[in-house]
Amino acid sequence: MRRLRVFLAALSVLAGVSLWGYSNARQDPVVRRSRIAMPEWPRGAPPVHVLLMSDIHLGNWSMGTGRLERIVGEVNALQPDLVVIAGDFLDGFDNTSARAARLVQPLSHLNAPLGIVAVLGNHDRKIDPAVVIQALERAGVTVLVNQSVRRGPLAIGGAGDGFRVRSLSLLAEQLHGLGGVPVFVAHEADSAPRRPLDMPLMLVGHTHCGQIVLPLIGPLTPEIVKDQRYLCGLVHDAAGETVVTGGLGTSNAPFRFGAPPDMWLLTLGPFSPSGPGDSALNTRKRRNAEGKGSEH
């Protein structure tokens, strides 16, 4: 009898923890904000507000169309100029046309004057990426696969998942050919330390900020990113800044602990040199080193 009581008590604790983690995974995303100074910003051009989100994982228990529609409404309320989605639209187990089609209605309601730009993630490529691309294009989303596009003052390059260093170099050439301020979008951050120095801003997802991060232990899946600096948040690196969003959904287990869903509202704009002879890039690097280059 005593063993039965212990078993039932343990079962109750497990159920409670599971419900807590499930509730965490389905909560409204935290909106994180940062002002990022961009080198060579066009004279007279106003700042651009970019909404970064990632890892929708539609089909997982943590993400249905109802929750996605609610998040789209929250995004629109922030009135971004541009929306960037950094991959992993489906849960990766069943990328059928029917499941991908469920993306269309919610995402088609996104409203941004400069449009919606996306790259694919590793889950999107597990079965048939063409299925995801077709659904996103029906929703009015521009999908970049080692391609670049101009949006206002920004030249946006999207590499998707599984690219190589050579792809980075070719993408950098495309970005400069467009003539705008370069912004590099990928699903994973592993290429961030290797990107060219003239790619001053990189936007990524994939890590879920650890998804399950326990006190004293840390993330249960630290191997999700090679360089732990890029596990979560705003990272100052050699090229400039990398923003790693924690994403909206979950993969596999529909739980979150210590890593709430989030999205980033980034204000990109000009940089004012502190004195004569200072280049925008060098001044920005110095301010970043002093911890004054961004607010978040």
N, C-alpha and C positions, 0 to 999 in steps of 0.2 A: 504493500500500500504506500509506504514511504517513497519507494522508487517511482511509483505512478505519480505522486504529487510533485516530485522533483521534475519528472518528465513534462508534466502539464505546465509547471511554472516556467521551465525553459522554453517550452513551445509558445507560451504567452509572451515571454520576452522577445523571442524571435519574431513573432507576428507583429508586436509593437514596433520593433526596430524596422521591420520591412515596411510597415505602413508609413512610418516617419520618413524613411528614405524615398518611398514612392511619392509622398506629398512634396518633399523637397524637389524631386525631379520635375514635378508638374507645376511648380509655382511660377508666377510671372517672372520673366527675366529681369535681373538687375540691369539698369541702364548705367553704364560707366562712360564717363566723359573725359575727353582730353583735347587740349589745344596744341597742335603740332605745327611748328614753323617750318615751312618748306623753302628750300633754296631756289633762287631764280624764279620766284613767283612773278607773273606778269604784272607790270606796272598798272595800277588802277583797277585790277581785277578784284572783286570782293572775295572774302573767304568762302569756302565750299564746305557744307556740312555733309559728312559721309557717315551713313549708318552701316556698320559692319555686323553681320550675323553669320552663323555657320551651324553645321551639324543638326539639321532639322530631324533627320532619322524618322521620317513619317512611316508608320507601321509598327514601330516599337510601342509598347504599352504606355510609355511616357509621352507619346505624341500622336494625337489623332487630328483629323481635319478641324474639329471644333477648337482645339487649343491653338492650332496654327492660325486659324482665322482671327482669334482673339489677339495673338501676337502681332499679326499684320495690322490690326487696328491700333495697337500700341505704337508700332513703328510709324504709321501715318500721322499719329498725334504729335510725334516729335518733329515733323515737317522737314525731313532730310532733303537735301538737293540730289543726293545719289545714294542708292542702296547697293551694297556689295555683299554677296553671299559666297562664303568660302567652302562650299562643297559638303558632301554627305547629305543628300536630300532624302534618301530612302534608308531603311534599316539594313539593307544588304543581303537579306535572306530570300527576298522574293521581288526582284525588280521587274515585275511583269508590267505590261502596258496598262492594265487595269489599276494597279497600285500607283504607278507613276502619274496616271491621269488624275488621281486625287490631289496632286500638287497644283493643278491648273487653276481651279477656282480660287483658293486662298491667295496664291501668289499673284494672280492677275489683278487683285485689288490693291497691291502695293502702289503707292503714289509718290513719285519723285521726279522733279522736272528734268534731271539729267539721266533718268532711266535706272534700270536694274541690271547689274552686271554680275556674272557668276562664273565660278570654276567648278569642276567636278572633284569628288573626293574618292577615297579608296573604296568605300562601300558602293558608290555609284558605278564603279568599274568591275565589280565582282561578277556580274552576269552580262549585262548589255548596256553600255553607257549611252548608246543611241536612243534607247527607250527614255532615259532621263532627259537627254538633250531635246528630244521632240516635245516632251511634255513642257519643259521650261520655255521653249520657244513659243509654244501655244499660249503660255502665260505672259508673254511679252518680255521675257528675260533674255538678255544677250549672254550666251555661253562662250567663254574664251578657252580654247585648247591650244596652248602655245601661240596665242594671237594677241593683238593689241587693238585698242580702240580709243578714240579721243572723246572725252566728255567734258565740255566746258574747258577750263584751263588745264585739266588733268589728262595725261596719257596713261591709260591703264593697261597693263600687261597681265594676262592670266595664263598660268602654266599648268594648272590642274595637278593631278597626282602622278608621281612616278617619273618626273622629268629628270634630265641630266644637266651637268654643268654646261655642256655645249648649248643646250636649249636655253639656258639662262643668258648666254652671250648673244644668241640670235634674238632673243626677246628684248634684250637691252638695245640692240640695233633698231628693232622695230619701234620701240618707245621713242628713241631720239629722232627717228624719221617722222614721227607724228608731231613733234615740236612742242608738246605740252610738258607739264611738270610730271615726272615719272612716278607712278604708283604700281607696285608689284603685288599681285594677288596670287596666293597658292593655298592649297589645302593644308599641307604640312609645313612645319617650320625648319625641317632639317637642312634646307638649303640656305637659310638666313645667313649663317656665318660665311658662306661661300659666294654670296651674290656680289655683283660688281658694286664698287663704291658709288657709282652714279645712279644707283637705285635707292634713294634715301628713305623710302617708306615701303614696308612690306606688311600685308594684311593676311592673317592665317587663322585657322581653327584647329580641328582634329584632336587636340589633347583633352577637351572637356575640362580643362584646368585640373585634371586628375580624376574627376568625377566622384571618386570615393577617397577622401583625404582624412585620415584619422589622426587624432591628437597623439603626439610623441612618435608616431609611426610615419606619418606623411602619406603620399599617394600610394595606393596599392599597385598601380601600374606605372612606375616611373619610366619604364623602358619605352613608353609611348613616344618619347622624344629623346634624341641622342644627347642633346645639350640641355641640361636641366634649367638653364636660364630661360629657355623658351617654353616652359611648361604653362605659363599663364601670365597675362597682363601686358603692360607696356615695357619693352626692353630696349635700352640704349645699346646699340652695337656699333661696329666700325663704320658701317655704311650710313647709319642714322638711327631710325626707329623701326622696331617690329612690334605689331600689336597682335597678341594672341587672345582671341575670344574664347570663352568657356563653352560657347555653343548653347543651343536651345533644347535639344533632346538628349537621349542617351543611346548608347549601343549595348547590346546584350542585356545585362541586368538593368531594369528600369528604376535605378536608385541613384540618389546623390547624397553625399555627406561632405560638408566642408568645402563644397565647390558648386555654388548655386548656378543655374543657367544665367547667362548674361548676353548682352549685346553692347556694342560701343558706338557712341555718337562722337565722331571726330570732327573738330573744326580745323580745317587746313587753310593756311593763309600765308601772307608775306612775312618776311623776317626783316627787322630793322637792325642793321649793323650798329655796333656800339661806338664805332669811331671810324675816321678816315682810314682807308687802306685795308679794312677788314672785309674779307669775302663773306658772303652769307653763309657758306658751308662751314668755314672755320669758326665763325662766331657762334653758329648754332651748336657745333661740337663742344666749344668751350662752355657754353651755357648749360648744355646737357650734363657735362661733367660736374658742374656746380649744382646740379639738381634744380635749375631754374627754367629749363627749356620747355617744360610741359606742365599742365595742370591736370590732375586726374584724381 
